[in-house]
Amino acid sequence: PLIPQILILGFSSLGIAPYDLTFALFCQTFCFVAFNKVMTAQYFTWYLCLLPLCSDRIQWSSWRMLLSLGLLLVSILTWLGSAFTLEMLGWRSHRQVWMASVLFFVANVNLLVAILNGYRVDKTWRSLSDTPGEGWSQKVKAS
């Protein structure tokens, strides 16, 4: 799992961050949670705190996005239910927890793809700089 995580984090650092830092931070945190070796349903709160910083540039009303969010909700509930039977009731449900974890991983990757497809570039931020990497402070110095 380390190689896909490095590739995705590299893409979000080099491909997204020069254009939209807050969206890149959200994508990096999302990828870290989704591709982490330890998967728990509670980790989604890590990237939820970054979502308000970039949610205005994501198209949430598409069918793909709604289906992806629905799949994530079903996977979270499935994971929590199977983990409850294992940890609290003591049932031998290791296979169900593993299958729920696979479903949770697939739902996270599916939602990430839907978010990347529904992302719209904010033109107001691009007006400050014509080239990536040229920051706001350099425009102020030129004025």
C-alpha atoms as a printed R data frame, in Angstrom:
    type eleno elety resid chain resno       x       y       z
1   ATOM     1    CA   PRO     A     1   0.000   0.000   0.000
2   ATOM     2    CA   LEU     A     2   2.981   2.343   0.260
3   ATOM     3    CA   ILE     A     3   3.621   2.729  -3.497
4   ATOM     4    CA   PRO     A     4   0.050   3.825  -4.438
5   ATOM     5    CA   GLN     A     5   0.042   6.186  -1.470
6   ATOM     6    CA   ILE     A     6   3.332   7.776  -2.566
7   ATOM     7    CA   LEU     A     7   2.119   8.159  -6.155
8   ATOM     8    CA   ILE     A     8  -1.174   9.737  -5.162
9   ATOM     9    CA   LEU     A     9   0.428  12.056  -2.614
10  ATOM    10    CA   GLY     A    10   3.038  13.039  -5.210
11  ATOM    11    CA   PHE     A    11   0.341  13.811  -7.769
12  ATOM    12    CA   SER     A    12  -1.642  15.896  -5.307
13  ATOM    13    CA   SER     A    13   1.500  17.740  -4.210
14  ATOM    14    CA   LEU     A    14   2.885  18.469  -7.661
15  ATOM    15    CA   GLY     A    15  -0.272  18.432  -9.769
16  ATOM    16    CA   ILE     A    16  -2.836  20.168  -7.576
17  ATOM    17    CA   ALA     A    17  -1.016  22.218  -4.918
18  ATOM    18    CA   PRO     A    18   0.447  24.859  -7.277
19  ATOM    19    CA   TYR     A    19  -3.095  25.669  -8.409
20  ATOM    20    CA   ASP     A    20  -5.185  25.174  -5.253
21  ATOM    21    CA   LEU     A    21  -3.427  24.521  -1.954
22  ATOM    22    CA   THR     A    22  -6.537  23.926   0.157
23  ATOM    23    CA   PHE     A    23  -7.896  21.359  -2.288
24  ATOM    24    CA   ALA     A    24  -4.487  19.661  -2.390
25  ATOM    25    CA   LEU     A    25  -4.417  19.456   1.416
26  ATOM    26    CA   PHE     A    26  -7.891  17.934   1.388
27  ATOM    27    CA   CYS     A    27  -6.883  15.389  -1.290
28  ATOM    28    CA   GLN     A    28  -3.688  14.469   0.571
29  ATOM    29    CA   THR     A    29  -5.539  13.914   3.835
30  ATOM    30    CA   PHE     A    30  -8.271  11.959   2.051
31  ATOM    31    CA   CYS     A    31  -5.668   9.749   0.350
32  ATOM    32    CA   PHE     A    32  -3.761   9.228   3.593
33  ATOM    33    CA   VAL     A    33  -6.943   8.052   5.319
34  ATOM    34    CA   ALA     A    34  -8.154   5.906   2.418
35  ATOM    35    CA   PHE     A    35  -4.819   4.197   1.723
36  ATOM    36    CA   ASN     A    36  -3.708   3.854   5.344
37  ATOM    37    CA   LYS     A    37  -2.840   0.352   6.578
38  ATOM    38    CA   VAL     A    38  -5.163   0.800   9.549
39  ATOM    39    CA   MET     A    39  -8.720   1.383   8.382
40  ATOM    40    CA   THR     A    40 -11.395   2.571  10.732
41  ATOM    41    CA   ALA     A    41 -14.582   4.386   9.855
42  ATOM    42    CA   GLN     A    42 -13.819   7.168  12.317
43  ATOM    43    CA   TYR     A    43 -10.822   8.450  10.315
44  ATOM    44    CA   PHE     A    44 -13.106  10.250   7.871
45  ATOM    45    CA   THR     A    45 -13.305  13.062  10.445
46  ATOM    46    CA   TRP     A    46  -9.681  13.906   9.587
47  ATOM    47    CA   TYR     A    47 -10.572  15.159   6.134
48  ATOM    48    CA   LEU     A    48 -13.992  16.536   7.071
49  ATOM    49    CA   CYS     A    49 -12.328  19.458   8.862
50  ATOM    50    CA   LEU     A    50 -10.624  20.466   5.577
51  ATOM    51    CA   LEU     A    51 -13.746  20.092   3.448
52  ATOM    52    CA   PRO     A    52 -15.196  23.575   4.139
53  ATOM    53    CA   LEU     A    53 -12.009  25.146   2.731
54  ATOM    54    CA   CYS     A    54 -12.617  23.711  -0.735
55  ATOM    55    CA   SER     A    55 -16.246  22.560  -0.856
56  ATOM    56    CA   ASP     A    56 -17.364  25.597  -2.868
57  ATOM    57    CA   ARG     A    57 -15.274  24.368  -5.815
58  ATOM    58    CA   ILE     A    58 -16.691  20.821  -5.826
59  ATOM    59    CA   GLN     A    59 -19.884  20.045  -7.711
60  ATOM    60    CA   TRP     A    60 -21.928  18.126  -5.130
61  ATOM    61    CA   SER     A    61 -25.206  17.880  -7.039
62  ATOM    62    CA   SER     A    62 -24.222  15.390  -9.739
63  ATOM    63    CA   TRP     A    63 -25.618  11.847  -9.749
64  ATOM    64    CA   ARG     A    64 -22.134  10.390  -9.563
65  ATOM    65    CA   MET     A    65 -21.385  12.375  -6.422
66  ATOM    66    CA   LEU     A    66 -24.680  11.439  -4.768
67  ATOM    67    CA   LEU     A    67 -24.160   7.762  -5.559
68  ATOM    68    CA   SER     A    68 -20.590   7.929  -4.252
69  ATOM    69    CA   LEU     A    69 -21.716   9.560  -1.012
70  ATOM    70    CA   GLY     A    70 -24.479   6.951  -0.678
71  ATOM    71    CA   LEU     A    71 -21.989   4.135  -1.191
72  ATOM    72    CA   LEU     A    72 -19.702   5.666   1.440
73  ATOM    73    CA   LEU     A    73 -22.573   5.872   3.921
74  ATOM    74    CA   VAL     A    74 -23.529   2.231   3.291
75  ATOM    75    CA   SER     A    75 -19.905   1.138   3.645
76  ATOM    76    CA   ILE     A    76 -19.476   3.037   6.928
77  ATOM    77    CA   LEU     A    77 -22.638   1.504   8.364
78  ATOM    78    CA   THR     A    78 -21.599  -1.969   7.168
79  ATOM    79    CA   TRP     A    79 -18.149  -1.594   8.663
80  ATOM    80    CA   LEU     A    80 -19.470  -0.298  11.982
81  ATOM    81    CA   GLY     A    81 -22.079  -3.073  12.167
82  ATOM    82    CA   SER     A    82 -19.629  -5.865  11.474
83  ATOM    83    CA   ALA     A    83 -17.040  -4.379  13.845
84  ATOM    84    CA   PHE     A    84 -19.702  -4.163  16.547
85  ATOM    85    CA   THR     A    85 -20.530  -7.859  16.177
86  ATOM    86    CA   LEU     A    86 -16.839  -8.738  16.450
87  ATOM    87    CA   GLU     A    87 -15.790  -6.443  19.273
88  ATOM    88    CA   MET     A    88 -18.911  -6.096  21.432
89  ATOM    89    CA   LEU     A    89 -20.856  -9.293  20.836
90  ATOM    90    CA   GLY     A    90 -17.822 -11.542  20.454
91  ATOM    91    CA   TRP     A    91 -19.077 -13.196  17.284
92  ATOM    92    CA   ARG     A    92 -16.573 -14.712  14.879
93  ATOM    93    CA   SER     A    93 -17.127 -12.202  12.123
94  ATOM    94    CA   HIS     A    94 -13.566 -11.586  10.957
95  ATOM    95    CA   ARG     A    95 -14.448 -12.308   7.338
96  ATOM    96    CA   GLN     A    96 -17.368  -9.860   7.452
97  ATOM    97    CA   VAL     A    97 -15.117  -7.163   8.920
98  ATOM    98    CA   TRP     A    98 -12.558  -7.802   6.174
99  ATOM    99    CA   MET     A    99 -15.233  -7.633   3.443
100 ATOM   100    CA   ALA     A   100 -16.657  -4.447   4.991
101 ATOM   101    CA   SER     A   101 -13.126  -2.979   5.016
102 ATOM   102    CA   VAL     A   102 -12.714  -3.760   1.318
103 ATOM   103    CA   LEU     A   103 -16.098  -2.137   0.619
104 ATOM   104    CA   PHE     A   104 -15.075   0.891   2.690
105 ATOM   105    CA   PHE     A   105 -11.807   1.214   0.737
106 ATOM   106    CA   VAL     A   106 -13.618   0.943  -2.619
107 ATOM   107    CA   ALA     A   107 -16.187   3.527  -1.485
108 ATOM   108    CA   ASN     A   108 -13.426   5.946  -0.418
109 ATOM   109    CA   VAL     A   109 -11.563   5.609  -3.714
110 ATOM   110    CA   ASN     A   110 -14.832   5.975  -5.630
111 ATOM   111    CA   LEU     A   111 -15.665   9.155  -3.704
112 ATOM   112    CA   LEU     A   112 -12.172  10.549  -4.321
113 ATOM   113    CA   VAL     A   113 -12.579   9.991  -8.061
114 ATOM   114    CA   ALA     A   114 -16.014  11.643  -7.965
115 ATOM   115    CA   ILE     A   115 -14.587  14.631  -6.065
116 ATOM   116    CA   LEU     A   116 -11.705  14.988  -8.531
117 ATOM   117    CA   ASN     A   117 -14.134  14.775 -11.463
118 ATOM   118    CA   GLY     A   118 -16.476  17.316  -9.852
119 ATOM   119    CA   TYR     A   119 -13.743  19.807  -8.999
120 ATOM   120    CA   ARG     A   120 -14.003  23.217 -10.647
121 ATOM   121    CA   VAL     A   121 -11.032  25.586 -10.741
122 ATOM   122    CA   ASP     A   122 -11.699  28.880  -8.983
123 ATOM   123    CA   LYS     A   123 -10.893  31.653 -11.474
124 ATOM   124    CA   THR     A   124 -10.561  34.379  -8.829
125 ATOM   125    CA   TRP     A   125  -7.479  32.765  -7.313
126 ATOM   126    CA   ARG     A   126  -5.893  32.209 -10.728
127 ATOM   127    CA   SER     A   127  -6.139  35.936 -11.481
128 ATOM   128    CA   LEU     A   128  -3.494  36.667  -8.828
129 ATOM   129    CA   SER     A   129  -0.890  34.639 -10.641
130 ATOM   130    CA   ASP     A   130  -0.497  33.548 -14.227
131 ATOM   131    CA   THR     A   131   1.994  30.796 -13.545
132 ATOM   132    CA   PRO     A   132   1.863  28.095 -10.892
133 ATOM   133    CA   GLY     A   133   4.233  28.664  -8.020
134 ATOM   134    CA   GLU     A   134   4.205  32.445  -8.373
135 ATOM   135    CA   GLY     A   135   2.629  33.561  -5.141
136 ATOM   136    CA   TRP     A   136   0.582  36.506  -3.987
137 ATOM   137    CA   SER     A   137   3.562  38.150  -2.290
138 ATOM   138    CA   GLN     A   138   5.435  38.415  -5.601
139 ATOM   139    CA   LYS     A   139   2.471  40.244  -7.161
140 ATOM   140    CA   VAL     A   140   2.422  42.699  -4.243
141 ATOM   141    CA   LYS     A   141   6.160  43.377  -4.611
142 ATOM   142    CA   ALA     A   142   5.686  44.098  -8.324
143 ATOM   143    CA   SER     A   143   2.981  46.693  -7.604
